[in-house]
Amino acid sequence: MIDTTPLTPLPRVPSTAMWVFFGLTFAITWGVVGIYILWPVWASSKFGEISGTHPFFFLATWAPAISAFTLVLYFSGLPGLRAFLSRLFLWRCAPGWVGFILIGIPVVYMMGSLLKGGSVLAPLPPEGTSGLIAVLFMMLFLGPIEEFGWRGIAQPILQRHVAPVWAGAFIGTIWGIWHVPAFFLSGTVFGNWNFLPFLIGNITLAVLVTPIFNRSGGSLLWPVLFHWQLINPFWPDAQPYDTWILVGVTLFVVWWNRDTMFSKNGAVTSVIPVSVSHRISS
C-alpha cells in the first residue's frame, strides 16, 4: 500500500552558502581565464585559442550557475534541485515589467544609439538575419545562464539580511568585479572598454532587475529574459548613452518602489521555494 506523508519542507540553503557560492564562482572563472592571461602562448597551444564558442569560455561564463547547482545539490539533493529549477517556470509578473523587458530595453538601446549618431538596429552581418538569429540563440546559453547564480542563490540569501536595493547593489558590484579578468584577455570586447562605466552599469542593472525578481515571486525566468535582452545582437551599440539612460530609469524605479526596495517586506528570501511529499511503500 502507498501512503503519502504530509508535505515536508526541503532543507534550507543556509546564508553561509552565499560566501561559498562567490568563492567557487570566482575560482572557476578567474582560474580558467587566468591561465590565458598569465600563460597565453602555452594555453593557446595546449587548449586552443579561447573564443565565444570555446568550451572554456562556456565554463567561465557558466561558473555562477555551476556553483549554484553544486550548492543546492549539496544541501537539498536532487529534490532540492528540481524545486530550485521550478523557479524557471514562475511566469506571472506585473504587465509593466513584462513590457519593460520586451519593449523598454530595446527602446533604451535605440535611443542611446540615436544619441551617438548610430542606427536604430545593429547592422546585419554577412550571413544576414539568419546569422543574427543564430547568435541570438547562442547568447541565450551564455550570459543569461549566470542568473541561476546571481538571482538563484545570491539575491534571496542577501535579502534575508538587507533591503533589496542594497542586495542588488552588492550583487552588481560583485558581478562587475567578477568580469575583471576579461578586461585583460586579448581578443575580447572588454579589452576596448573602460571598467568604471562598466561597473556602474552592472550595479545599475542588478538594482533594476531586483523589483522584477521580487514582484515575480523569485522567478528565474524573467531575470534570464532580462539578461538576454541586454546582450541581444539585434540592438545597436549605444555606449555610453545606454548606461546613463538606464541609470536614470533605475533611479526612478527605486524611488517609485521605495516602500519595497528599502524594506525587507515582500522580498524573496528562499532559494528552494517548494515542499515535497514522501511516498512510503509498506
Secondary structure as UniProt FT lines:
FT   STRAND          2..4
FT   STRAND          8..9
FT   TURN            15..16
FT   HELIX           17..38
FT   HELIX           40..47
FT   TURN            52..53
FT   HELIX           55..61
FT   HELIX           63..85
FT   HELIX           86..89
FT   HELIX           95..99
FT   HELIX           100..104
FT   HELIX           105..115
FT   TURN            116..117
FT   TURN            126..127
FT   HELIX           129..140
FT   HELIX           143..146
FT   HELIX           147..149
FT   HELIX           150..154
FT   HELIX           155..158
FT   TURN            159..161
FT   HELIX           164..178
FT   HELIX           180..184
FT   TURN            186..187
FT   HELIX           189..192
FT   HELIX           195..215
FT   TURN            216..217
FT   HELIX           221..230
FT   TURN            233..234
FT   TURN            239..240
FT   HELIX           241..256
FT   HELIX           258..261
FT   TURN            265..266
FT   STRAND          275..276
FT   STRAND          279..281
//
